[in-house]
Amino acid sequence: MARRECADAQRASFYVGRNPGSVRGIAARMCELKQRIANALKDACLPDPAPTIRLEESIGAPYRIGGVVLSTVFENIDPAQRQDRIWQKLDLALSLSERRTVSFILTETQVEYEVLRADDRAV
């Protein structure tokens, strides 16, 4: 969801009696969780001032969040170390149950990502 949609969901949940089990309440909590995940991923990319972070939500149950992080900090770092780097920050920012909602985060540099996209288009 976009930030505006998250803000709308949060306002809507406030006005429906703040029922956390309502559809609007769940949407507001998921937006807040998605924002906390994005913030943790930005922290993992420091000192890169402008990493690209794209998060997507699964449709249906169970609810999952996955995505792509493109950053210059991943240059010359093997994939396992990249995952360790982002999960250290996610572990600090999220509870155990919240961490279970994170499916997979692809960690690439912009150049690596463009090569992958070019390969996909060639097929």
N, C-alpha and C positions, 0 to 999 in steps of 0.2 A: 504494500500500500504506500502511496505517496504521503509525504508529511501532512498535506492538507487533509487527506482522508483520515489519517491518524488523529489529527486534531479534532475533526468532526466526530469521529467515533468516541473520543474521550469526552467531548462536550455532551454528546447524546447519552452516554452512560451516566453522566452526572445527573441529567434531568429525568432519567427513568428510575429514580430512587436509588441509584448506585448499586443496583443488584448485580453482583459480580457473575452470577450464573446466567444472566440474560444474554441474548445474542449481542446486544450493543456493549454489554460489560465485557464479554469475551473478546470482541473486536478491539476494544480499548486496551485490554491487557496484552493482546498480541501485538498491537502497534508499539506499545511501550517496550515489550520484550525485543521486538525487532530493532528498535532504536538503541537499546542497550547493547545488543549484539554488534550493531554497526559501530558504536562508540568503542567497544573493546577491540574490534578489528582495526579501527583507526589508530588506537594506541599501539597495537602490534606492528604497525607500519612506520612508527616514528623512527628516524627523523624525516621521512618522506612527508612533505607538507600537503600533498594532494593525491592520496591513493584513490583509486577508483573502486568503489564497493557497490556491488549489485546483489541485493538479497531478494529471494523469491520465496513465496509461501506455497506449500502443497495445498491442493484442493481436496477436501474431505478429511477423513480421520485415518490415521492419527495426524495431528497437526505437525508439520515439519517446516523448518526454514533452512534453506541452502543458498549457495551463491558463489560469486566470484570476487576475488580481491586481486587487483592489479596494482603492483607497487615496485618502485625501484629498489626497495630494500631486499627484494628476493633475488637480485642479481648475485650470482656466484654462491648461492645457498641451495643445497640439495632439497628435494621435495619433502623428505622427512623432517628436516630442520625447519622448513617453512611451516609445516603443520604444527610442530612443537611450539613454534613462536606464537602462532595465533591461538592455540589451545591454552597456553599459559595465561594469556589475557582473558580468554573466555572463561576459564576456570575461576579466575578472580572475580569476574563480573556477574556470573550467573550461579544460581543454585543448582544442585544436582538434577532436579526435575526439569529445570529450564535448559540445562545442557543437553538433556535427552531430546529436546525438540530440534537441535541442530543436526541436520543430516550430513551434508558434505560442503565444505568450502574449498573451492579451487583456488590455489595460490600461484599466480604467474606474474611475470613482468609483462609490460605492454607489448614488447616485441614477441615474446613467446605466444601470447594470446593471439596476436595478428597472424602468426604462422599457423596456429591451430585453425583459425577461422578461414584462412586461405585454403587449407587442406580440406575443410568441410565443403567449401564452395566448389572445389575441383571434382568432388565425387559425384 
